[in-house]
Amino acid sequence: MRVDKQLYTNNKKRKMKKNMGTIDKVIRILVAVVIAILFYTNVITGLLGIVLMVLGAIFVITSLISFCPLYLPFGINTGKKG
């Protein structure tokens, strides 16, 4: 029982902190929309289209949660300071 409580405590300390600002989120969503439009109008097709759609979905998800895991190793934070 003690191990479970310790794991829960450790997980609470590892919260995802927001590291994306408003401009970053807006740009990501706009890029995702452009990719979707290009895909559905058959400008981009095939494997490239699928890969870009997945990338667009990742952009939307990271924008909605205001957290980009790739920013962590580089120490990037486009959000508000303080």
N, C-alpha and C positions, 0 to 999 in steps of 0.2 A: 504494500500500500504506500509505503514511503517513497518508493521509486516513482510511482505514478504522480505523486504530488510534486516531486522534484522535477520531473519532465515537464509538468504543466507550468511550474514556476519558471523554468528555463525558456519555455516557448513564449511566455508572456513578455520576457525581456527582449525577445527577438522580433518585436513588432516591425512591420514594414513602415518605414517613415517616408512620408511623401517627399519625393525628390524631383518633381516636375512642376514647372510654373505654368501659368495660363497660356502664354504665347507658345510654349512647347506643345501643350495639349492641343491647341487650336491647329497648329501646323500639322501635327500627326493626324488629326481627324480629317483635315482637308486633303492630305496626301492619300489617306484611305478612301475617301470619296472619289478622288480622281482615278485611283486604281480601279475601283468598282465600276465607275462609268466606262473606262477604257475596256474593262473585261466584258461587261454586258453589251457593249457596242461592237464587240469582236475586233477591236484594234489590237489587243493583246490576247493571245490564245495559247492553247496547249499547256505544256509544263511551265513555261514562263508565266502564263496567266494564273495558274494555280498557285505557284510559289508567291507571286505578288499579292494574290488574294489572301493567302495565309499571313503574309507580312502586314497587309492592311488590317486584318483582324487583330493581330498582335498590337498594332498601333492603337486601335480603338480600345482594346482592353486595358492597355497600359495608361491610356489617357483617362479612362473612367476611374481607375483606381489611383491615379496620380503617382504611380511608382514604376520606374524602369529598372529592372534588375541589372542591366548592362551598365548603368551609371555607377553602381556600387564599387566595382574594382578600381574605377578611375576617379572616384571621389567627386563626381559631377552632381551638382544640385542646381537646377534652374528655377527652383521655387524661392519663396521669400526667405530672407535671412532673419534669424532670430526668433 
